Amino acid sequence: MEGIVHFARYLVYVETAEHQLLAAAGVDLLQDPDGEPWTWPRVRVECEYLAPLRMGDEIDIEVRVAQRGTSSVTYAHTLACAGRKVARAQVTTVCCRHQRDGSLRPVPLPSAIAEALDAYR
């Protein structure tokens, strides 16, 4: 109502930037290189809000791979508007497959994808 962007919207921006990084790295979010379905649930999200964004503000988001494990990736994001930092976020996601019982099981990142992501450290 005051023209300030709701705090949860920042996470939508962060996820969009993550998806763009994955697309640039040649990673399909829906299936692995063999065509098998997989998913990338978030297991940890942190966001530090440094300044408000207003409706209509244009923002720049820098995203990099902060850490990569066997099946997990942690992304570090910096959001800026007109040259001033407005937020920092960190998101950890795990590469998983759906199991018959409905649960998720972490799976190792294929080596080609791990190497592609390492280029964004």
N, C-alpha and C positions, 0 to 999 in steps of 0.2 A: 504494500500500500504506500510505502514511502519511496518507492522506486529503487530500493536496494535489493540486490539479487539474494534469494534465499540460500542459506548455507548449504543445503543438500545439493543445490544445482552445481556447485563447484565440483562435486564428485562426478556428475555427468560430463562436465568438461574434461576432467582427468581421464575418465574412461574413454572418451572419444579420442583423446590424444594417444592413449595406449593402443587403441585399435589402429590408428594411423601408423604408429611405429611398427606394429606387427605386420600391417599390409606392406609397408616399405621393406620389411625384412623378408617378405614372401611367405608369411605364416597365415594359413587358413584357420580361422577361429573355430570352424565347425567340424573339420576333418583333418586327420593327420596325413602325411605324405602318401600313405598307402590307401587313403580313402575311407579309413575307419573313423567313426564319429568320436569326438572328444569334447571336453568342456573345461573351462578355466575359472573355477570358483575363486572368489576373493576370500582369503583367510585372515587378512589384517589390513586395516585402512586407518591412516592417520592424516589429519589435515590441520594445519596451523593457519589461522586466518589473520592476516597482517593489516588489511585495509578493506573497506567495503567496495564491492562492485555495484555500479548502478545500471539499471536497465538501459540497454543500447550501447554499453561500453564494449569496445573491441579489446580482446585480450590475446596475448601471446602465451603459449604454453611450451616450455622446454621439458622434454621427458627423456630420461636415460635409464638404462638398466643399472641399478645400484648394486644388485647382487643376483647371482644365478646359482641355484642348487641343482640337484639331479632332476627334480621335477618341478621346482618352484622358481619363480622370477619375482624380484622386488623392483618396482619402478619408482624413481624419484622424479617428482614434478615441481616445477616452479611456474607460477602463474603471475603474469605481469600485465599492467594496463598503463599505457602512455609512459613506459619506462620505469614505473614504480612496481615493486613486488607487492602482490596482493594476497598471495597464499603460497604455502609449500605443502605438498602432500606426498605420502609414500603409500604404495599399494603392493601387497604381496598376493600373488595368485599361484595356484597349483594346477598343473596339467593332470587331468583325471579322465577316467572312463567310467561310464555307468555300468553298474553290475545288475544282474538279474533280480536281486532282492531290493533294488532301488537305491542302494548305497553308491557312493563314489569311491574309486580306488585310484590313488596317485600312480602315475606312470612316468617313466623317465622321458625326458625330452629327447627326440631324435637328434643325433649328433649334428646334422646339417642345420637344424633349427637352433640348437645351442650355439653353434658357431655364428650363425646369422645374428642372434641376439647379442653376442659378445661384441659385435661391431658397434653397438650402441651404448657401450659402457662409458 
